[in-house]
Amino acid sequence: MESMKIKFRSLCSTALALTLGLTLLSGPASVQAAGNADYNLTGFSQGNTGGGIINESNTATYKKVYNATDLALALKKNSGVKVVEIMNDLNLGWNEIPSAAQTSPFAKHNDALTHPVLKQTGVSKLTIDGFNGLTIFSANGSKIKHAAISVKRSSNVIIRNLEFDELWEWDESTKGDYDKNDWDYITLEENSNVWIDHCTFNKAYDGLVDSKKGTNGVTISWSLFKGDDGSSNSWVTQQINELEANKASYPMYNYLRSSAVGLSKADIIAISGPQKKGHLVGSTSLESANANLSMTLHHNLYKDIQDRMPRLRGGNAHAYNIVMDSTGARAAKAKITTAMATAIASKGYKFDIIGNGAISTESGAVLVEKSVIKDVLYPVRNNQTDPADSTYTGKIRVTDTMYSLDGSSFRGSSDTSGSPLAPIPAVIKSFFWNGFSSLPYSYTTDDPSTLNARLTASNGAGSGKLTWSKDNWLKTSY
């Protein structure tokens, strides 16, 4: 590993100066306010109409939602509603919502087992099924908490300016494998045309936004995906405080804190903070419907996400002008020594931080262009099943992207000689799109050296960043 790092640093030495120069030259311009046209709908969801531009006085098709009961009525199958405006934060745990809302489209989700808040609030599943033309938005960046949303058999769906939070807990039941609760903030199944824009996704038990069963025409733009910050009252800190006070009830946590491993409470908070999974696109291996999958990611900030930005099985995915910033996750991983890792594995526990970026498998096509990748150990992967079997290998190409790892920097493409962005671990497949020769939409890219400042600015990625009139949230072009 050390020899690989030396080779990497040698390769990148001249590129480092160029990259720093570009950043300094272009930095001030990047924080200027973006024109509204920058927020036009593009990507594979181009043409998505959502619910249309409807006046809020049309109470039959425009519903203002203040509570769970309002939301249940608005999103009930065949409700005829086209626009749902979320007026305030919504706590949607199964034990929090009134009995009037405890009916379709709401259902009880898997029980919480360890987080003290979720054990009280419960978790709900909200299913949006069979809508053709629907916009869900907030004018003020409202939060939705304690609920997993499933969008099924729908088309022309738009979700904008919402924050999703409080859907993670410590996993003792599967020894840290996080393979029981199945809590994703948003799952897309058998849909066409879904646009998720200017949303914020906090740490979740499973995925953040997953797309499966042939869902096509997805664009996720100007959104923030982030782990937990480990502050004194953060969601993860509340969980670890519960475990620390009751070690005997939590064998895995107790073992990590014992002399056999030697991690401190602060260490565990830091290591638990980064989000494990981003976007799984195609949930079933070699499923025929995977050929229909299509997703565009642009102007998204992935802050301390460990994996799947995206992870594609078949179909097509295009990521441009995204930032994968895993500096905090990389620092947290360093807290686990080799001896600690050995001791943890000896008990069958999984407590670590992985470092994967964009992944293409099973002949999927992923293009990453003009993006920034920071401290992701394996930024580009093309097989996660069997590198010797090309059936499981995907096509993935990276162009004009800035990559840094442990202080070394590179700007270039996956096919640059000696590039650290060359796909691993399987033999590289030549890149081409599945089903078309060129992307079926137009788009404009920014120089990657401007992205970090732009996406973290006051008008950058995430919910609550734009102060707009309501009708702007219903539009798809400006």
DRENFIKOL-197703 format. One record per residue (C-alpha): x, y, z; residue number from 1. Coordinates in Angstrom, 2 decimals. Layout:
N
X | Y | Z | NUM
...
//
This chain:
478
0.00 | 0.00 | 0.00 | 1
2.83 | 2.41 | 0.88 | 2
4.54 | 1.83 | -2.48 | 3
1.26 | 2.55 | -4.23 | 4
0.94 | 5.84 | -2.38 | 5
4.50 | 6.84 | -3.31 | 6
3.81 | 6.08 | -6.97 | 7
0.56 | 8.03 | -6.79 | 8
2.27 | 11.05 | -5.23 | 9
4.98 | 10.98 | -7.86 | 10
2.42 | 10.83 | -10.64 | 11
0.46 | 13.76 | -9.24 | 12
3.26 | 16.13 | -8.19 | 13
3.06 | 18.39 | -11.22 | 14
-0.74 | 18.25 | -11.34 | 15
-0.93 | 19.50 | -7.76 | 16
0.43 | 22.92 | -8.57 | 17
-1.90 | 23.28 | -11.54 | 18
-4.92 | 22.24 | -9.49 | 19
-4.13 | 24.68 | -6.70 | 20
-3.65 | 27.44 | -9.21 | 21
-6.99 | 26.75 | -10.85 | 22
-8.73 | 26.76 | -7.49 | 23
-7.21 | 30.09 | -6.48 | 24
-7.95 | 31.74 | -9.80 | 25
-11.55 | 30.64 | -10.04 | 26
-12.57 | 30.58 | -6.36 | 27
-14.02 | 34.10 | -5.95 | 28
-16.23 | 33.82 | -9.03 | 29
-17.74 | 30.58 | -7.80 | 30
-19.65 | 32.19 | -4.93 | 31
-21.58 | 34.59 | -7.13 | 32
-25.34 | 34.05 | -7.12 | 33
-26.38 | 31.56 | -9.77 | 34
-28.94 | 32.56 | -12.37 | 35
-32.26 | 30.78 | -12.19 | 36
-31.54 | 29.02 | -15.49 | 37
-28.91 | 27.00 | -13.65 | 38
-31.80 | 25.25 | -11.92 | 39
-33.58 | 24.10 | -15.08 | 40
-34.59 | 20.46 | -15.12 | 41
-32.20 | 18.46 | -17.27 | 42
-30.81 | 14.95 | -17.33 | 43
-32.76 | 11.76 | -17.87 | 44
-35.84 | 13.33 | -16.24 | 45
-35.98 | 16.11 | -18.83 | 46
-39.60 | 16.51 | -19.96 | 47
-40.95 | 15.65 | -16.50 | 48
-44.00 | 17.86 | -15.96 | 49
-44.65 | 17.12 | -12.30 | 50
-48.06 | 18.23 | -11.18 | 51
-47.91 | 21.34 | -13.33 | 52
-48.25 | 25.00 | -12.40 | 53
-51.45 | 25.12 | -10.37 | 54
-52.75 | 28.03 | -8.33 | 55
-53.00 | 27.32 | -4.62 | 56
-56.63 | 28.49 | -4.72 | 57
-57.49 | 25.26 | -6.57 | 58
-58.07 | 23.24 | -3.43 | 59
-59.10 | 20.10 | -5.31 | 60
-55.67 | 19.58 | -6.84 | 61
-53.41 | 21.80 | -4.68 | 62
-53.15 | 20.64 | -1.07 | 63
-51.39 | 22.43 | 1.75 | 64
-50.16 | 19.89 | 4.28 | 65
-49.73 | 20.77 | 7.95 | 66
-49.83 | 17.31 | 9.55 | 67
-49.83 | 13.58 | 8.86 | 68
-53.57 | 13.41 | 8.32 | 69
-53.38 | 16.09 | 5.64 | 70
-50.55 | 14.20 | 3.97 | 71
-52.40 | 10.88 | 4.08 | 72
-55.43 | 12.40 | 2.36 | 73
-53.35 | 14.17 | -0.27 | 74
-51.27 | 11.13 | -1.21 | 75
-53.96 | 8.47 | -1.03 | 76
-54.14 | 6.54 | -4.29 | 77
-56.50 | 8.17 | -6.82 | 78
-56.79 | 11.33 | -4.72 | 79
-56.55 | 13.48 | -7.82 | 80
-54.06 | 15.78 | -6.09 | 81
-51.35 | 17.28 | -8.29 | 82
-49.44 | 19.58 | -5.94 | 83
-48.61 | 18.95 | -2.28 | 84
-47.07 | 21.85 | -0.39 | 85
-45.45 | 20.86 | 2.91 | 86
-46.06 | 23.85 | 5.16 | 87
-43.95 | 22.88 | 8.20 | 88
-41.79 | 20.11 | 9.63 | 89
-43.56 | 16.75 | 9.83 | 90
-42.86 | 14.05 | 12.42 | 91
-44.24 | 10.93 | 10.77 | 92
-43.23 | 8.07 | 13.04 | 93
-45.95 | 5.42 | 13.39 | 94
-46.45 | 6.21 | 17.07 | 95
-46.49 | 9.96 | 16.37 | 96
-49.19 | 10.11 | 13.73 | 97
-52.87 | 10.06 | 14.76 | 98
-55.07 | 7.04 | 14.17 | 99
-56.79 | 8.90 | 11.32 | 100
-53.48 | 8.81 | 9.44 | 101
-52.66 | 5.18 | 10.29 | 102
-54.10 | 3.93 | 7.04 | 103
-53.02 | 3.76 | 3.41 | 104
-50.77 | 5.38 | 2.16 | 105
-49.16 | 5.06 | 5.61 | 106
-48.13 | 1.73 | 7.09 | 107
-46.10 | 0.65 | 10.12 | 108
-42.46 | 0.03 | 9.25 | 109
-39.94 | -2.24 | 10.99 | 110
-39.62 | -1.53 | 14.70 | 111
-36.70 | 0.46 | 16.02 | 112
-34.49 | -1.60 | 18.31 | 113
-31.82 | 0.71 | 19.71 | 114
-32.29 | 4.44 | 19.10 | 115
-34.05 | 5.97 | 22.12 | 116
-36.01 | 8.47 | 20.01 | 117
-37.17 | 6.02 | 17.34 | 118
-38.19 | 3.46 | 19.96 | 119
-40.69 | 6.06 | 21.15 | 120
-41.77 | 7.56 | 17.81 | 121
-41.79 | 4.42 | 15.70 | 122
-41.11 | 4.46 | 11.96 | 123
-43.65 | 4.71 | 9.14 | 124
-43.61 | 3.70 | 5.50 | 125
-45.33 | 6.13 | 3.17 | 126
-46.22 | 4.67 | -0.24 | 127
-46.96 | 6.97 | -3.18 | 128
-48.56 | 4.67 | -5.73 | 129
-50.02 | 5.21 | -9.18 | 130
-49.67 | 8.98 | -9.56 | 131
-49.23 | 10.54 | -13.00 | 132
-48.18 | 14.12 | -12.43 | 133
-47.32 | 15.07 | -8.83 | 134
-45.18 | 17.78 | -7.24 | 135
-44.28 | 17.65 | -3.55 | 136
-42.41 | 20.68 | -2.27 | 137
-41.82 | 23.05 | 0.58 | 138
-41.26 | 26.77 | 0.21 | 139
-39.18 | 26.84 | 3.41 | 140
-37.12 | 23.63 | 3.36 | 141
-39.31 | 21.71 | 5.82 | 142
-38.15 | 18.45 | 7.41 | 143
-39.74 | 15.04 | 7.12 | 144
-38.67 | 12.74 | 9.96 | 145
-39.09 | 9.10 | 10.99 | 146
-40.53 | 7.91 | 7.67 | 147
-39.38 | 5.96 | 4.63 | 148
-41.03 | 6.97 | 1.35 | 149
-41.66 | 4.51 | -1.46 | 150
-42.72 | 5.83 | -4.87 | 151
-44.24 | 3.09 | -7.02 | 152
-45.77 | 2.75 | -10.48 | 153
-45.85 | 6.52 | -10.95 | 154
-44.70 | 9.00 | -13.58 | 155
-43.84 | 12.69 | -13.70 | 156
-43.10 | 13.02 | -9.98 | 157
-41.16 | 15.99 | -8.60 | 158
-39.84 | 16.31 | -5.01 | 159
-38.18 | 19.63 | -4.14 | 160
-36.79 | 21.64 | -1.23 | 161
-37.35 | 19.09 | 1.53 | 162
-35.04 | 17.71 | 4.22 | 163
-35.13 | 14.09 | 5.36 | 164
-33.86 | 13.21 | 8.81 | 165
-33.76 | 10.83 | 11.80 | 166
-33.94 | 7.41 | 10.18 | 167
-30.80 | 5.70 | 11.52 | 168
-30.06 | 3.58 | 14.54 | 169
-27.19 | 1.47 | 15.83 | 170
-27.33 | -2.09 | 14.49 | 171
-26.76 | -4.81 | 17.06 | 172
-29.16 | -7.32 | 15.48 | 173
-27.04 | -8.00 | 12.38 | 174
-23.74 | -7.19 | 14.10 | 175
-23.18 | -3.98 | 12.22 | 176
-24.17 | -5.26 | 8.79 | 177
-27.22 | -2.97 | 8.66 | 178
-29.32 | -5.62 | 6.97 | 179
-32.54 | -5.73 | 8.99 | 180
-34.54 | -2.50 | 9.17 | 181
-34.63 | -1.65 | 5.45 | 182
-35.11 | 2.06 | 6.11 | 183
-34.37 | 4.19 | 3.03 | 184
-35.47 | 7.80 | 2.82 | 185
-36.73 | 7.38 | -0.76 | 186
-37.12 | 4.18 | -2.80 | 187
-38.21 | 4.34 | -6.44 | 188
-39.87 | 1.28 | -8.01 | 189
-41.30 | 0.90 | -11.52 | 190
-41.46 | 4.64 | -12.15 | 191
-40.71 | 6.90 | -15.09 | 192
-39.64 | 10.53 | -14.77 | 193
-38.75 | 11.43 | -11.19 | 194
-36.93 | 14.66 | -10.31 | 195
-35.49 | 15.18 | -6.82 | 196
-34.11 | 18.69 | -6.48 | 197
-32.71 | 20.91 | -3.74 | 198
-33.24 | 18.32 | -1.03 | 199
-31.12 | 17.39 | 1.99 | 200
-30.65 | 13.81 | 3.14 | 201
-29.13 | 13.09 | 6.53 | 202
-27.72 | 9.80 | 7.77 | 203
-30.00 | 6.79 | 7.24 | 204
-29.96 | 3.15 | 8.31 | 205
-29.85 | 1.89 | 4.71 | 206
-29.85 | 3.91 | 1.48 | 207
-30.57 | 7.59 | 0.87 | 208
-32.26 | 7.43 | -2.53 | 209
-32.44 | 4.00 | -4.20 | 210
-33.90 | 3.24 | -7.61 | 211
-34.97 | -0.22 | -8.75 | 212
-37.34 | -2.38 | -10.80 | 213
-36.54 | -0.61 | -14.04 | 214
-37.22 | 2.93 | -12.86 | 215
-36.09 | 5.32 | -15.57 | 216
-35.89 | 9.04 | -16.16 | 217
-34.47 | 9.99 | -12.75 | 218
-32.62 | 13.25 | -12.12 | 219
-31.25 | 14.20 | -8.69 | 220
-29.88 | 17.73 | -8.65 | 221
-28.61 | 20.42 | -6.28 | 222
-29.03 | 18.10 | -3.30 | 223
-26.97 | 17.54 | -0.17 | 224
-26.24 | 14.07 | 1.16 | 225
-24.41 | 14.02 | 4.47 | 226
-23.36 | 12.01 | 7.43 | 227
-23.78 | 12.99 | 11.07 | 228
-21.56 | 15.77 | 12.42 | 229
-21.04 | 14.20 | 15.85 | 230
-22.02 | 17.36 | 17.72 | 231
-23.15 | 17.21 | 21.35 | 232
-26.80 | 16.53 | 20.57 | 233
-26.55 | 15.02 | 17.10 | 234
-28.63 | 12.01 | 16.10 | 235
-25.63 | 9.68 | 16.34 | 236
-24.48 | 11.19 | 19.65 | 237
-27.94 | 10.62 | 21.16 | 238
-27.69 | 6.98 | 20.10 | 239
-24.18 | 6.46 | 21.46 | 240
-25.14 | 8.10 | 24.76 | 241
-27.89 | 5.46 | 25.10 | 242
-25.44 | 2.63 | 24.40 | 243
-22.81 | 4.05 | 26.73 | 244
-25.30 | 4.20 | 29.61 | 245
-26.44 | 0.60 | 29.04 | 246
-23.37 | -1.28 | 27.78 | 247
-24.50 | -4.65 | 29.14 | 248
-27.58 | -4.54 | 26.89 | 249
-25.53 | -4.02 | 23.73 | 250
-22.85 | -6.73 | 23.31 | 251
-21.31 | -5.30 | 20.15 | 252
-20.96 | -1.81 | 21.57 | 253
-19.68 | -3.19 | 24.87 | 254
-17.01 | -5.17 | 23.03 | 255
-15.87 | -2.15 | 21.02 | 256
-15.48 | -0.21 | 24.26 | 257
-13.68 | -3.06 | 26.05 | 258
-9.91 | -3.42 | 26.34 | 259
-10.07 | -6.09 | 23.63 | 260
-10.64 | -3.30 | 21.09 | 261
-10.07 | -0.09 | 23.00 | 262
-12.22 | 2.43 | 21.15 | 263
-13.39 | 5.44 | 23.13 | 264
-16.93 | 6.78 | 23.09 | 265
-15.71 | 9.74 | 21.00 | 266
-14.03 | 7.34 | 18.56 | 267
-17.26 | 5.41 | 18.08 | 268
-19.26 | 8.59 | 17.48 | 269
-16.74 | 9.67 | 14.84 | 270
-16.65 | 6.29 | 13.10 | 271
-20.45 | 5.98 | 13.18 | 272
-20.96 | 9.42 | 11.65 | 273
-20.36 | 8.88 | 7.91 | 274
-23.32 | 7.57 | 5.91 | 275
-22.75 | 4.05 | 4.61 | 276
-24.76 | 4.04 | 1.34 | 277
-25.83 | 6.60 | -1.25 | 278
-27.70 | 5.40 | -4.35 | 279
-28.29 | 1.76 | -5.24 | 280
-29.57 | 1.73 | -8.83 | 281
-30.89 | -1.76 | -9.55 | 282
-31.42 | -3.81 | -6.41 | 283
-31.46 | -7.31 | -7.91 | 284
-28.47 | -8.78 | -9.69 | 285
-28.95 | -9.44 | -13.43 | 286
-32.65 | -8.55 | -13.33 | 287
-33.97 | -7.98 | -16.87 | 288
-35.59 | -4.68 | -15.85 | 289
-32.17 | -3.27 | -14.97 | 290
-31.63 | -2.49 | -18.66 | 291
-34.23 | 0.28 | -18.33 | 292
-32.57 | 2.05 | -15.39 | 293
-31.45 | 5.63 | -16.02 | 294
-30.29 | 8.31 | -13.58 | 295
-28.59 | 11.69 | -13.79 | 296
-26.80 | 13.21 | -10.80 | 297
-25.62 | 16.80 | -11.03 | 298
-24.58 | 19.57 | -8.67 | 299
-24.92 | 17.28 | -5.66 | 300
-22.66 | 17.38 | -2.61 | 301
-21.91 | 14.02 | -0.99 | 302
-20.36 | 14.81 | 2.38 | 303
-18.88 | 11.77 | 4.13 | 304
-20.81 | 9.16 | 2.17 | 305
-18.91 | 5.87 | 2.11 | 306
-20.27 | 4.12 | -0.96 | 307
-22.60 | 4.15 | -4.01 | 308
-22.33 | 7.56 | -5.67 | 309
-23.96 | 5.81 | -7.53 | 310
-23.79 | 1.99 | -7.65 | 311
-25.38 | 0.84 | -10.93 | 312
-26.52 | -2.59 | -12.14 | 313
-27.22 | -2.36 | -15.88 | 314
-28.79 | 0.66 | -17.56 | 315
-27.19 | 4.11 | -17.64 | 316
-26.09 | 6.71 | -15.11 | 317
-24.55 | 10.12 | -15.71 | 318
-22.90 | 12.14 | -12.95 | 319
-21.53 | 15.59 | -13.65 | 320
-20.49 | 18.47 | -11.43 | 321
-20.83 | 16.44 | -8.23 | 322
-18.54 | 16.58 | -5.21 | 323
-17.72 | 13.45 | -3.21 | 324
-16.01 | 14.81 | -0.09 | 325
-15.03 | 12.02 | 2.28 | 326
-12.35 | 13.87 | 4.26 | 327
-14.17 | 13.37 | 7.55 | 328
-14.80 | 9.68 | 6.87 | 329
-11.16 | 9.13 | 5.92 | 330
-10.01 | 10.75 | 9.18 | 331
-12.45 | 8.65 | 11.21 | 332
-11.25 | 5.44 | 9.59 | 333
-7.72 | 6.16 | 10.84 | 334
-8.99 | 5.68 | 14.40 | 335
-9.30 | 1.93 | 13.74 | 336
-5.86 | 0.33 | 13.99 | 337
-4.98 | -2.96 | 12.33 | 338
-5.08 | -4.70 | 15.71 | 339
-8.52 | -3.26 | 16.41 | 340
-9.82 | -4.38 | 13.01 | 341
-8.58 | -7.90 | 13.66 | 342
-10.23 | -8.02 | 17.07 | 343
-13.54 | -6.71 | 15.68 | 344
-13.57 | -9.24 | 12.83 | 345
-12.78 | -12.10 | 15.20 | 346
-16.21 | -11.68 | 16.79 | 347
-18.04 | -11.39 | 13.48 | 348
-18.75 | -7.70 | 13.99 | 349
-18.65 | -5.15 | 11.19 | 350
-17.47 | -1.75 | 12.32 | 351
-15.38 | 0.06 | 9.77 | 352
-15.49 | 2.76 | 7.13 | 353
-15.31 | 1.87 | 3.45 | 354
-14.23 | 4.23 | 0.70 | 355
-15.99 | 3.64 | -2.61 | 356
-17.11 | 6.28 | -5.08 | 357
-18.89 | 5.65 | -8.39 | 358
-19.53 | 2.02 | -9.26 | 359
-20.75 | 0.35 | -12.44 | 360
-21.51 | -3.37 | -12.64 | 361
-23.31 | -5.89 | -14.86 | 362
-22.68 | -3.99 | -18.13 | 363
-24.15 | -0.76 | -16.77 | 364
-22.72 | 2.47 | -18.19 | 365
-21.62 | 5.25 | -15.81 | 366
-20.07 | 8.52 | -16.93 | 367
-18.57 | 10.82 | -14.30 | 368
-17.44 | 14.17 | -15.64 | 369
-16.10 | 17.45 | -14.34 | 370
-16.48 | 16.43 | -10.72 | 371
-14.45 | 16.47 | -7.50 | 372
-13.53 | 13.39 | -5.45 | 373
-11.77 | 13.89 | -2.12 | 374
-10.29 | 11.16 | 0.08 | 375
-12.26 | 8.29 | -1.44 | 376
-9.87 | 5.33 | -1.40 | 377
-11.47 | 3.52 | -4.36 | 378
-13.07 | 6.29 | -6.42 | 379
-14.03 | 4.21 | -9.47 | 380
-15.06 | 0.54 | -9.40 | 381
-16.35 | -1.74 | -12.14 | 382
-17.11 | -5.06 | -10.38 | 383
-18.26 | -5.99 | -6.88 | 384
-19.06 | -9.67 | -7.32 | 385
-16.33 | -11.54 | -9.22 | 386
-13.62 | -9.62 | -11.10 | 387
-12.85 | -12.74 | -13.13 | 388
-16.42 | -12.93 | -14.48 | 389
-17.09 | -10.14 | -16.98 | 390
-20.84 | -10.69 | -16.60 | 391
-20.58 | -8.68 | -13.40 | 392
-18.33 | -5.98 | -14.83 | 393
-19.70 | -2.57 | -15.76 | 394
-18.56 | 0.20 | -18.06 | 395
-17.40 | 3.36 | -16.36 | 396
-15.55 | 6.40 | -17.61 | 397
-14.33 | 9.53 | -15.83 | 398
-13.42 | 12.78 | -17.59 | 399
-11.80 | 16.01 | -16.34 | 400
-12.24 | 15.25 | -12.66 | 401
-10.20 | 16.45 | -9.68 | 402
-9.11 | 13.70 | -7.31 | 403
-7.20 | 14.00 | -4.07 | 404
-6.16 | 11.36 | -1.55 | 405
-4.09 | 11.84 | 1.59 | 406
-2.64 | 15.12 | 0.33 | 407
-1.88 | 14.09 | -3.25 | 408
-3.87 | 15.58 | -6.14 | 409
-4.66 | 14.73 | -9.73 | 410
-6.83 | 16.27 | -12.39 | 411
-7.64 | 14.25 | -15.47 | 412
-9.60 | 11.30 | -16.80 | 413
-9.86 | 7.58 | -16.22 | 414
-7.96 | 6.85 | -19.42 | 415
-5.04 | 9.17 | -18.65 | 416
-1.87 | 7.09 | -18.44 | 417
-1.37 | 5.93 | -14.84 | 418
-4.59 | 7.59 | -13.73 | 419
-5.76 | 6.92 | -10.14 | 420
-9.27 | 7.19 | -11.62 | 421
-8.87 | 4.07 | -13.78 | 422
-11.61 | 1.55 | -12.89 | 423
-10.81 | -1.40 | -10.63 | 424
-10.78 | -4.33 | -9.93 | 425
-11.85 | -6.04 | -13.20 | 426
-10.52 | -5.79 | -16.74 | 427
-11.77 | -2.48 | -18.12 | 428
-14.65 | -2.62 | -20.58 | 429
-14.80 | -0.04 | -23.38 | 430
-17.32 | 2.65 | -22.57 | 431
-20.52 | 3.14 | -24.54 | 432
-24.09 | 3.94 | -23.58 | 433
-26.74 | 1.23 | -23.45 | 434
-29.50 | 1.85 | -25.97 | 435
-28.28 | 5.11 | -27.52 | 436
-25.09 | 6.55 | -28.98 | 437
-25.15 | 9.89 | -27.13 | 438
-26.98 | 11.33 | -24.16 | 439
-30.58 | 12.26 | -25.06 | 440
-30.44 | 15.68 | -23.39 | 441
-28.38 | 18.86 | -23.39 | 442
-26.61 | 20.19 | -20.30 | 443
-24.03 | 22.77 | -19.28 | 444
-21.09 | 21.95 | -17.01 | 445
-19.09 | 24.07 | -14.59 | 446
-15.34 | 23.87 | -14.15 | 447
-14.73 | 21.40 | -11.31 | 448
-12.38 | 23.84 | -9.57 | 449
-15.41 | 26.04 | -8.76 | 450
-17.66 | 23.29 | -7.43 | 451
-16.75 | 23.07 | -3.77 | 452
-17.29 | 26.78 | -3.17 | 453
-20.44 | 26.80 | -5.24 | 454
-22.15 | 23.79 | -3.67 | 455
-21.33 | 24.86 | -0.11 | 456
-22.39 | 28.49 | -0.66 | 457
-25.52 | 30.02 | 0.83 | 458
-27.35 | 29.31 | -2.43 | 459
-25.70 | 25.92 | -2.97 | 460
-26.83 | 22.31 | -2.68 | 461
-29.58 | 21.29 | -0.27 | 462
-32.98 | 22.35 | 1.00 | 463
-33.73 | 25.80 | 2.36 | 464
-31.06 | 27.38 | 0.17 | 465
-33.31 | 29.30 | -2.20 | 466
-35.92 | 31.89 | -1.23 | 467
-38.37 | 31.69 | -4.08 | 468
-41.99 | 32.42 | -4.77 | 469
-44.04 | 29.24 | -4.60 | 470
-44.70 | 29.14 | -8.33 | 471
-40.96 | 28.81 | -8.98 | 472
-40.97 | 25.45 | -7.22 | 473
-43.65 | 24.26 | -9.62 | 474
-41.68 | 25.22 | -12.72 | 475
-39.12 | 23.06 | -14.49 | 476
-37.42 | 25.81 | -16.52 | 477
-36.57 | 29.45 | -15.79 | 478
//
